[in-house]
């Protein structure tokens, strides 16, 4: 029996759509933004300098992706992200 991967092509499209919506809504203020759908769990990672931008990102995610669970791992920092995180 063939079981289609839910994080396959539809998952990739959802990731791209969410990433585009977050960039648009936050005016590109989330650095090193990564959106991944893994095991029916959405993970959003990145860095920003304000809690407001993080709130806007969450609002964008909730507008496009209404399912739970969502891991929002956007760190609010005042300087550039660490070099190790750029890899």
N, C-alpha and C positions, 0 to 999 in steps of 0.2 A: 504494500500500500504506500502510495506517495503522499507525503505530508509537506505542504508548502510552508516555507520559512516565513513567519510573520514579519521578521525584520529584514526581509529580502528587498526587492525592488520598491515595494510600497514604503518600507522603513527608510530606505535611502531618500526617497522623495520627501517623506515627512521630515527627515533630518534637514534637508536643504531648505524646505519651506520654513521650518522653525528658525533656522539660522538667519535666513533672509529677513524674516519678520522681527527678530531680535535686533539685528543690525539697524533696520529701518526705525524701529521704535526707540532705540537708545541712541540714535545718531552716531552709531559706530563707537560708542564709549566702552564697549566690552572688548578688552584685548585678549588675544589668544582664545577666541570663542570656539568651543567644540560642542557639538550636539550629537549624541549617540543614543541609539535605541538598542538596548541589550536585554534580552530575556523579558520582554514586555515592560521594561523599566526605562524611562527617559532620563538621561543624564546630561546636564548642561554645565559646562565648566568654562571658566574664564577669570579675568581680573578686571577690576574697575576701580576708579578713585572715589566713587560716591555710592552711598546706599540708595540714592534716588535712581541711579542707572540700574542697580540690581533689582529694585522694585519694578522698574519699567520692563526689564527682561522677564521677570516672573509674570507680569501682566500679559506680555506677548505670548508666553508659553501657554498660559491658561486660556487665551483667546483661540489659539490654534489647536491645542492638544488638551482636551477636557478630561482625559482618562488619568487615573492614578496608577502607579506612583510616579512622582517626579523627584529626582535628586537635583537640587539647584546648588551647585558647588561653584558659586561666583564669589571670589574673595575680594574684599574691599581693602585696598592697600594704597598708601600715599606715594610710593615710588614705583619704578619699573618692576615687573615681575622678575623673580629669580631666574638666572640663566639656565638652571637645570630644568625648569618648567617649559622652556622653549623647545626642547627636543621632541 
